[in-house]
Amino acid sequence: MPNKTMENYWLQELEEPLPRLELPYDRLSDRAQSDRGSVVAINVEHDRMAQIKAYLLLQQADVQTLLLSCQFVLLHKLTGDRDIMIGFEPEMNVISNETLPNRIGLPIRINLHEGISFSGLLRQVAEKRALGLHNSRFLYEELATKFDLQQSGLEEALYSSMFRYIDSSFFQNTSNDASLPIVLQCHIDEHDNQLQMIYDATLFRTETIEAYMRYYLYILDQVLNDLQLDLASIGLLSEQEIEESLLASCVLQADNESSRLMTHEQFERQASLIPEAPALIYKRQTMTYRELNTRANRLARTLRADGVMPDQIVVLIADRSPELLIGILAVLKAGAAYLAIDPAFPEERKQFMLEDSGCRYLLVQRDLKGDIDAERIWYLDEESNYVEDDRDLEPVSETSNLAYVIYTSGSTGRPKGIMIEHRGLVRFFAGFAAQLPLKPGQRILGLATVSFDIFIVETLLPLSLGMTIVLASEEEKNDPSRLSDLLTEEQVDVLQLTPSRYKWWSAQTGATKAFSSLSLLMIGAEPLTPSIWQSLKTCLSPSARLFNLYGPTETTVWASAQEVTEEQHPITIGCGLAGVPFLVMNAEGQLQPDGVPGELYIGGPGLGRGYMNRPDLTEAAFVQHRYRMDEKLYRTGDIVRKLHDGEFLYIGRRDFQVKIRGFRIEMGEIEQVLLLYPGIREAVIHTIPIVRQDELALCAYIVAEEQLDATKLRQYLTDKLPAYMIPSYMMSLDAIPLTPTGKVDRKSLPDPTKHPTGILQNFLSGEEQDNEPQNEQETVLFAVWEKLLGHRAFHRNQPFFEAGGSSIMIIRLCSQLEQAGWKLKVEDMFRHQTIARTAPLMKRTASEHQEWSLFSGTIEGKVEFIRPQQAYLAKAWPGTIGRVYDYSMVYRPGGFDERILAIALSRVMERHDALRIGYFTKGNEVIQYNQGMFTPLYKFDRSELPTDQPIISYMVQMLEEADRRRSRFSDWRLEAHLFKGNAGDYLALMGDPLVMDAASWTILKDDLSSAYKQAEASTDIRFPAKTNSFQLYARIMKEQERDHNSNQYHDDRIHRTMHRYKISMGAELSGFLLSSFANESDESFVENILAHSLLQALAEERSDERAHIRLDGRSTDTPGLNYSRTIGRMDQILTVALNQYAFAPDRPVHEIAIVGEKLLTDDAENTTPTRLLVRMDKLSVALPDLEVIQDYQQPTGQYDIEGFFCKSGSEVYVAFDYVHGEDLAKIRQLADRVLRLMQDVASWYK
């Protein structure tokens, strides 16, 4: 019978906390399946067996102990854990079934402490085996009862791996059932030596277990070859495997002209190519590339003349304005490096950065200088610092010189300055631009603060690519509503955010609706969680692309960029950009195999020079490459693992550095600052998960010698630290909980969200707490505060941040107030913070939306014909091209309610005056005018779908028959055809191209979707405020045409006839193009291929140095007026010119397609006559729950040749509409050239 001694042994051996082995699974599983076991087996060679016997003789050990010890080493190397428990199932002939009536593996628990040798481990395992067997009569049931475990789950509760040594008489009959994730099964005798690894196939891939078996044998070989081997020296990879892994990590960087130019030189190159293109938009004012470049040149000459040289640092202090960018460019052009200091930083922090950097030169706006002193000071806002000579300067800096210094949080209580060289920026620009769909002409929002290195992605990077920066002002960047307006008004299509910034933005209801116009969203600086990804999908358009970004400041901004798609699970950080090797190392600095977690090390030319004036920190972080002695690596402190597809999965941090709202924070720095405050004896900073916000918050735990004044303490921290480093919560403790080893027991720290009585008021001294609301506004505020904060431990005069709030919560607070019928400005909440101060600023609000009735839609009268309409009327429709209306057909599986659809359509027609335009003739003149509400608004037809023929072809046939019966000036601008089917309904909307461009279709579908959903919910139909009318737009455009005498549409073009020629791309090229649409999720990708191929084909045909084509798009830029939600024909043709030198077959299309782009208005003088148009219509935007089936849009008829893609079945064609009289042979020759060039492009990608 078992005795008390046995019980005490197991009570001590299984003392809490029990080790939980975190194996790196390939996939997650609920482990509820049966028959999930698989096995990988290997035979042990006779030579290795001879080594084993010799080793055992020297060590006086048995084979079971040796093999079990190697299993402990394997699990330690796979997980990094040192406290490990393995179930040991002894040989059948050692212990009988009577001893263990319900056999389980004996728990063998080993602590692989630092410095242990393998021989020491071997002795420890032998001792634990003997003790376990000796005390094994403590029965299974008693063990389960004692530890309150179910008998059926006891093994999994104790360990995740087992070791079995099987007698030869049992070996062939053992089961492959995987009751645990991994079981190592061994049999070794004179005749048969085999190792088997039984594994749970729902958790591991076969290739992973095969690799584990290789690692196990390699561990065994290392042990057999070195009697004095210590645990730290044992690796998992052989020298050959290490070399193969290192080679695989080296992604070569393309060597092109841009990659050899420094940042400011790349900007100068763009300024020479596109001088009049917009470089910067700030507060609705535009600076061209020429203006920005010449302004920076004039300041740079002053800096250089006053002695600024390479590797010298110029401190730059400026608010968010063009002067900030001018200053940065001027410093780089002068040859120096810049250190940009955020004016919002506390004075003490600014002073430290100035002193630590050895500031000799200061470039500052006069009102921000304060008491700062320097050897030489220049004022950005003094014209005397801008000389007359505005030419580009001769470069004096090299890629090895400093480009900038940026300060980040430091664990010692002081921020540390990271020095980045030009070579790092050059590497980053080249690798990032190659990975992401960035191209000239795009508009990117400048949102990040200058003290955050991702500011470079929104400023210097786009300037090197010919993009336009839309710089948000200080007021705009703190207000999500104003930011959304900025996105819409300035037509921003590229945006960079941190996850926290997105949550802040999305906290205001409807604020992220403007995201639907984005073509590219970049998100990084914090882990991208699945919940954020799901939220982002709801506000991005289906064609938008999302990239998850990762990178420490020390390796120059971003080190990787991974596109996030529906198919991707889990969300990864991808792999290193071109020229950026990623290596995963264990605690001993050994390379980890694929799939095994470890610390991420980053190499390549992007590595910074080090930390300013901190050689100790530099040496610790920028370490010698273990396998390449002439290279350095940066230790990121991030734990990752490389997946089997080559991408890296972020797991967490190895230290106490965290990222909150995108800012990297050393918690030790905050602790050091707190410990300097009088009366604080101990301080610990810890992160608290705020589940409902899916984010982290900082909490300060303080042991004080006396009662502290919370207001004074908060002010002290505000003076010392940036706002993002100030804890959201503070708690007073009698003592900091410690572990038995004397370390802070962070698991025992109380959660402030669950212990509100410990928050803040323990620090309040003598202040009378006023906890009751004084009026209706305060009552509302108290309720909303409590809902957001999750506690009631606050008072009327307590600042919101002090009560545990955050900037994200402020946005939510204002949004919830608005839902309750009250308006409180975000800036007022930031400024005044307390309930008592913000309540008087609240105002009752009416809805900002308008409900459109018959009365509100009464815009009537004549509408001027404008040029896009005249161009459309200038063509005829013979043969296969002949169509009167465009159409879009959508499918709804649940069908449409005809009554609700009729209501929604009527409201949309009432809202948009252009859809009520009619026509009549007066002599030879056609007049268009806005009809009133008394006429039929639209035409509606309904039919049943047949069951005996293909429904799509049937519907297209019906629509084309209706189109053939239609006259040019019919009564309706919009017709709706509803096809009813058993499996859902199809709605075809047919619109008149005279009043609808591509943007109009988007507006129509958006408003129809909104109206239908509101009517379906039996609520009043409300739309956003109505924008200016098409009638007004047409009148203004007509006046401008008269002023410029630029009407190009003469009567002799009225009777032009258009024909169409098309050529098939073939099955292979068609497949490439269609998959590009699907995989790139970028509607402009294939269009750029076409545009580039046409440009090159024209250049070859004409032997011109330059070729021109024209792209169609919408232009509604009229000062003081808003046409963003106006339906009407407002498209405009823009000219694109491409330099001959850009035609390089060895470079990807998305880099060369629009190189040298120059956008010119149709009226621009000295423009090469253009005879070819490329239609770049956007993809259709579908209603929610709808699938776009087919769209048809016509040629403009405005140009002699119009090129575009079309698709029939699974085959793609390049097609040309050309005017009657054009030489068909030349058209065919042009088409053949395009086809050949596109085949070259496809070959490049393959």
DAWO-V949515 format. One record per backbone hydrogen bond with DSSP energy under -1.0 kcal/mol. NH is the residue of the N-H (numbers start at 1). CO is the residue of the C=O. If there is no record, write none. Layout:
BEGIN
nh=NH co=CO
nh=NH co=CO
END
This chain:
BEGIN
nh=7 co=3
nh=8 co=4
nh=9 co=5
nh=10 co=6
nh=11 co=7
nh=12 co=8
nh=13 co=9
nh=14 co=10
nh=15 co=12
nh=23 co=21
nh=25 co=23
nh=26 co=203
nh=27 co=203
nh=38 co=199
nh=40 co=197
nh=42 co=195
nh=44 co=193
nh=49 co=45
nh=50 co=46
nh=51 co=47
nh=52 co=48
nh=53 co=49
nh=54 co=50
nh=55 co=51
nh=56 co=52
nh=57 co=53
nh=58 co=54
nh=59 co=55
nh=60 co=56
nh=61 co=56
nh=66 co=62
nh=67 co=63
nh=68 co=64
nh=69 co=65
nh=70 co=66
nh=71 co=67
nh=72 co=68
nh=73 co=69
nh=74 co=70
nh=75 co=71
nh=76 co=72
nh=77 co=73
nh=78 co=74
nh=79 co=75
nh=80 co=76
nh=84 co=110
nh=86 co=108
nh=87 co=161
nh=88 co=106
nh=89 co=163
nh=94 co=91
nh=95 co=91
nh=100 co=96
nh=106 co=88
nh=108 co=86
nh=110 co=84
nh=112 co=82
nh=113 co=111
nh=116 co=113
nh=118 co=229
nh=121 co=117
nh=122 co=118
nh=123 co=119
nh=124 co=120
nh=125 co=121
nh=126 co=122
nh=127 co=123
nh=128 co=124
nh=129 co=125
nh=130 co=126
nh=131 co=127
nh=132 co=128
nh=133 co=129
nh=134 co=130
nh=135 co=131
nh=136 co=133
nh=138 co=135
nh=139 co=137
nh=143 co=139
nh=144 co=140
nh=145 co=141
nh=146 co=142
nh=147 co=143
nh=148 co=145
nh=149 co=144
nh=153 co=150
nh=154 co=151
nh=157 co=153
nh=158 co=154
nh=159 co=155
nh=162 co=182
nh=163 co=87
nh=164 co=184
nh=165 co=89
nh=166 co=186
nh=170 co=167
nh=171 co=167
nh=173 co=170
nh=174 co=171
nh=179 co=177
nh=182 co=160
nh=183 co=198
nh=184 co=162
nh=185 co=196
nh=186 co=164
nh=187 co=194
nh=189 co=192
nh=194 co=187
nh=195 co=42
nh=196 co=185
nh=197 co=40
nh=198 co=183
nh=199 co=38
nh=200 co=181
nh=201 co=36
nh=203 co=200
nh=204 co=200
nh=209 co=205
nh=210 co=206
nh=211 co=207
nh=212 co=208
nh=213 co=209
nh=214 co=210
nh=215 co=211
nh=216 co=212
nh=217 co=213
nh=218 co=214
nh=219 co=215
nh=220 co=216
nh=221 co=217
nh=222 co=218
nh=223 co=219
nh=224 co=220
nh=225 co=221
nh=226 co=223
nh=229 co=226
nh=231 co=116
nh=233 co=230
nh=234 co=231
nh=242 co=238
nh=243 co=239
nh=244 co=240
nh=245 co=241
nh=246 co=242
nh=247 co=243
nh=248 co=244
nh=249 co=245
nh=251 co=249
nh=260 co=257
nh=261 co=258
nh=266 co=262
nh=267 co=263
nh=268 co=264
nh=269 co=265
nh=270 co=266
nh=271 co=267
nh=272 co=268
nh=273 co=269
nh=274 co=270
nh=277 co=274
nh=279 co=287
nh=280 co=287
nh=281 co=469
nh=282 co=285
nh=285 co=282
nh=287 co=280
nh=289 co=277
nh=290 co=275
nh=292 co=288
nh=293 co=289
nh=294 co=290
nh=295 co=291
nh=296 co=292
nh=297 co=293
nh=298 co=294
nh=299 co=295
nh=300 co=296
nh=301 co=297
nh=303 co=299
nh=304 co=300
nh=305 co=301
nh=306 co=302
nh=307 co=304
nh=308 co=303
nh=312 co=309
nh=314 co=337
nh=315 co=361
nh=316 co=339
nh=317 co=363
nh=321 co=319
nh=324 co=321
nh=326 co=322
nh=327 co=323
nh=328 co=324
nh=329 co=325
nh=330 co=326
nh=331 co=327
nh=332 co=328
nh=333 co=329
nh=334 co=330
nh=336 co=331
nh=337 co=312
nh=338 co=403
nh=339 co=314
nh=341 co=316
nh=345 co=342
nh=350 co=346
nh=351 co=347
nh=352 co=348
nh=353 co=349
nh=354 co=350
nh=355 co=351
nh=356 co=352
nh=357 co=353
nh=358 co=355
nh=359 co=354
nh=362 co=376
nh=363 co=315
nh=364 co=378
nh=365 co=317
nh=368 co=365
nh=369 co=366
nh=372 co=369
nh=376 co=360
nh=378 co=362
nh=380 co=364
nh=382 co=379
nh=385 co=382
nh=386 co=383
nh=387 co=298
nh=401 co=398
nh=403 co=420
nh=404 co=420
nh=405 co=338
nh=406 co=418
nh=408 co=416
nh=413 co=410
nh=416 co=408
nh=418 co=406
nh=419 co=610
nh=420 co=404
nh=422 co=401
nh=423 co=399
nh=425 co=421
nh=426 co=422
nh=427 co=423
nh=428 co=424
nh=429 co=425
nh=430 co=426
nh=431 co=427
nh=432 co=428
nh=433 co=429
nh=434 co=430
nh=435 co=431
nh=436 co=432
nh=438 co=436
nh=441 co=466
nh=442 co=439
nh=444 co=468
nh=445 co=494
nh=446 co=470
nh=452 co=449
nh=455 co=452
nh=456 co=453
nh=461 co=456
nh=463 co=459
nh=464 co=460
nh=467 co=462
nh=468 co=442
nh=469 co=279
nh=470 co=444
nh=471 co=281
nh=472 co=446
nh=477 co=473
nh=479 co=476
nh=483 co=479
nh=484 co=480
nh=485 co=481
nh=486 co=482
nh=487 co=483
nh=488 co=484
nh=489 co=485
nh=490 co=486
nh=492 co=487
nh=493 co=443
nh=494 co=443
nh=495 co=520
nh=497 co=522
nh=502 co=498
nh=503 co=499
nh=504 co=500
nh=505 co=501
nh=506 co=502
nh=508 co=505
nh=511 co=508
nh=513 co=510
nh=515 co=512
nh=516 co=513
nh=517 co=514
nh=518 co=515
nh=519 co=493
nh=520 co=493
nh=521 co=545
nh=522 co=495
nh=523 co=547
nh=524 co=497
nh=533 co=529
nh=534 co=530
nh=535 co=531
nh=536 co=532
nh=537 co=533
nh=539 co=536
nh=540 co=536
nh=544 co=541
nh=545 co=519
nh=547 co=521
nh=548 co=562
nh=549 co=523
nh=550 co=560
nh=555 co=552
nh=556 co=553
nh=559 co=550
nh=560 co=550
nh=562 co=548
nh=564 co=546
nh=573 co=648
nh=577 co=559
nh=579 co=251
nh=580 co=577
nh=583 co=601
nh=585 co=599
nh=586 co=590
nh=589 co=586
nh=592 co=584
nh=595 co=642
nh=596 co=593
nh=598 co=640
nh=599 co=585
nh=600 co=638
nh=601 co=583
nh=602 co=634
nh=603 co=581
nh=607 co=604
nh=608 co=554
nh=609 co=419
nh=612 co=417
nh=614 co=611
nh=618 co=614
nh=619 co=615
nh=620 co=616
nh=621 co=617
nh=622 co=618
nh=623 co=633
nh=625 co=631
nh=631 co=628
nh=633 co=623
nh=634 co=602
nh=635 co=621
nh=636 co=600
nh=639 co=652
nh=640 co=598
nh=641 co=649
nh=643 co=647
nh=646 co=643
nh=648 co=574
nh=649 co=641
nh=651 co=639
nh=652 co=639
nh=654 co=637
nh=658 co=665
nh=660 co=663
nh=663 co=660
nh=665 co=658
nh=667 co=656
nh=669 co=666
nh=671 co=667
nh=672 co=668
nh=673 co=669
nh=674 co=670
nh=675 co=671
nh=677 co=674
nh=680 co=677
nh=681 co=703
nh=682 co=703
nh=684 co=701
nh=686 co=699
nh=688 co=697
nh=690 co=695
nh=693 co=690
nh=695 co=690
nh=697 co=688
nh=699 co=686
nh=700 co=729
nh=701 co=684
nh=702 co=731
nh=703 co=682
nh=705 co=679
nh=713 co=709
nh=714 co=710
nh=715 co=711
nh=716 co=712
nh=717 co=713
nh=718 co=714
nh=719 co=715
nh=720 co=716
nh=721 co=717
nh=725 co=722
nh=726 co=723
nh=728 co=698
nh=729 co=698
nh=731 co=700
nh=733 co=702
nh=739 co=743
nh=742 co=739
nh=745 co=737
nh=746 co=744
nh=748 co=745
nh=754 co=751
nh=755 co=751
nh=758 co=755
nh=759 co=756
nh=760 co=730
nh=761 co=759
nh=763 co=760
nh=779 co=775
nh=780 co=776
nh=781 co=777
nh=782 co=778
nh=783 co=779
nh=784 co=780
nh=785 co=781
nh=786 co=782
nh=787 co=783
nh=788 co=784
nh=789 co=785
nh=790 co=786
nh=794 co=792
nh=796 co=770
nh=798 co=795
nh=803 co=799
nh=804 co=801
nh=805 co=800
nh=810 co=806
nh=811 co=807
nh=812 co=808
nh=813 co=809
nh=814 co=810
nh=815 co=811
nh=816 co=812
nh=817 co=813
nh=818 co=814
nh=819 co=815
nh=820 co=816
nh=821 co=818
nh=822 co=817
nh=823 co=843
nh=829 co=825
nh=830 co=826
nh=831 co=827
nh=832 co=828
nh=833 co=829
nh=834 co=832
nh=836 co=796
nh=838 co=834
nh=839 co=835
nh=841 co=838
nh=842 co=839
nh=843 co=823
nh=845 co=821
nh=850 co=1023
nh=861 co=930
nh=863 co=928
nh=870 co=866
nh=871 co=867
nh=872 co=868
nh=873 co=869
nh=874 co=870
nh=875 co=872
nh=876 co=1056
nh=881 co=878
nh=882 co=879
nh=886 co=991
nh=887 co=1192
nh=888 co=989
nh=889 co=1190
nh=890 co=987
nh=891 co=1187
nh=892 co=985
nh=895 co=892
nh=901 co=897
nh=902 co=898
nh=903 co=899
nh=904 co=900
nh=905 co=901
nh=906 co=902
nh=907 co=903
nh=908 co=904
nh=909 co=905
nh=910 co=906
nh=911 co=907
nh=912 co=908
nh=915 co=912
nh=916 co=913
nh=917 co=914
nh=918 co=929
nh=920 co=927
nh=922 co=925
nh=925 co=922
nh=927 co=920
nh=929 co=918
nh=930 co=861
nh=931 co=916
nh=939 co=974
nh=941 co=976
nh=943 co=978
nh=945 co=980
nh=954 co=950
nh=955 co=951
nh=956 co=952
nh=957 co=953
nh=958 co=954
nh=959 co=955
nh=960 co=956
nh=961 co=957
nh=962 co=958
nh=963 co=959
nh=964 co=960
nh=965 co=961
nh=975 co=990
nh=976 co=939
nh=977 co=988
nh=978 co=941
nh=979 co=986
nh=980 co=943
nh=984 co=981
nh=985 co=892
nh=986 co=979
nh=987 co=890
nh=988 co=977
nh=989 co=888
nh=990 co=975
nh=991 co=886
nh=992 co=973
nh=995 co=992
nh=1001 co=997
nh=1002 co=998
nh=1003 co=999
nh=1004 co=1000
nh=1005 co=1001
nh=1006 co=1002
nh=1007 co=1003
nh=1008 co=1004
nh=1009 co=1005
nh=1010 co=1006
nh=1011 co=1007
nh=1012 co=1008
nh=1013 co=1009
nh=1014 co=1010
nh=1015 co=1011
nh=1016 co=1012
nh=1017 co=1013
nh=1018 co=1015
nh=1019 co=1014
nh=1023 co=850
nh=1028 co=1122
nh=1033 co=1029
nh=1034 co=1030
nh=1035 co=1031
nh=1036 co=1032
nh=1037 co=1033
nh=1038 co=1034
nh=1039 co=1035
nh=1040 co=1036
nh=1041 co=1037
nh=1042 co=1038
nh=1043 co=1039
nh=1044 co=1040
nh=1046 co=1041
nh=1050 co=1048
nh=1053 co=1050
nh=1054 co=1051
nh=1056 co=1053
nh=1059 co=1218
nh=1061 co=1216
nh=1063 co=1214
nh=1065 co=1212
nh=1070 co=1066
nh=1071 co=1067
nh=1072 co=1068
nh=1073 co=1069
nh=1074 co=1070
nh=1075 co=1071
nh=1076 co=1072
nh=1077 co=1073
nh=1078 co=1074
nh=1079 co=1075
nh=1080 co=1076
nh=1081 co=1077
nh=1085 co=1082
nh=1088 co=1084
nh=1089 co=1085
nh=1090 co=1086
nh=1091 co=1087
nh=1092 co=1088
nh=1093 co=1089
nh=1094 co=1090
nh=1095 co=1091
nh=1096 co=1092
nh=1097 co=1093
nh=1098 co=1094
nh=1099 co=1095
nh=1100 co=1096
nh=1101 co=1097
nh=1102 co=1098
nh=1103 co=1099
nh=1107 co=1138
nh=1109 co=1136
nh=1110 co=1172
nh=1111 co=1134
nh=1113 co=1132
nh=1115 co=1130
nh=1118 co=1116
nh=1121 co=1118
nh=1126 co=1123
nh=1130 co=1128
nh=1132 co=1113
nh=1134 co=1111
nh=1135 co=1160
nh=1136 co=1109
nh=1138 co=1107
nh=1140 co=1105
nh=1142 co=1139
nh=1143 co=1140
nh=1144 co=1142
nh=1147 co=1144
nh=1151 co=1148
nh=1152 co=1148
nh=1153 co=1149
nh=1155 co=1152
nh=1157 co=1154
nh=1164 co=1161
nh=1173 co=1201
nh=1174 co=1110
nh=1175 co=1203
nh=1186 co=1183
nh=1187 co=891
nh=1189 co=889
nh=1190 co=889
nh=1192 co=887
nh=1201 co=1171
nh=1202 co=1217
nh=1203 co=1173
nh=1204 co=1215
nh=1206 co=1213
nh=1208 co=1211
nh=1211 co=1208
nh=1213 co=1206
nh=1214 co=1063
nh=1215 co=1204
nh=1216 co=1061
nh=1217 co=1202
nh=1218 co=1059
nh=1219 co=1200
nh=1220 co=1057
nh=1222 co=1219
nh=1227 co=1223
nh=1228 co=1224
nh=1229 co=1225
nh=1230 co=1226
nh=1231 co=1227
nh=1232 co=1228
nh=1233 co=1229
nh=1234 co=1230
nh=1235 co=1231
nh=1236 co=1232
nh=1237 co=1233
nh=1238 co=1234
nh=1239 co=1235
nh=1240 co=1236
nh=1241 co=1237
nh=1242 co=1238
nh=1243 co=1239
nh=1244 co=1240
nh=1245 co=1241
nh=1246 co=1242
END
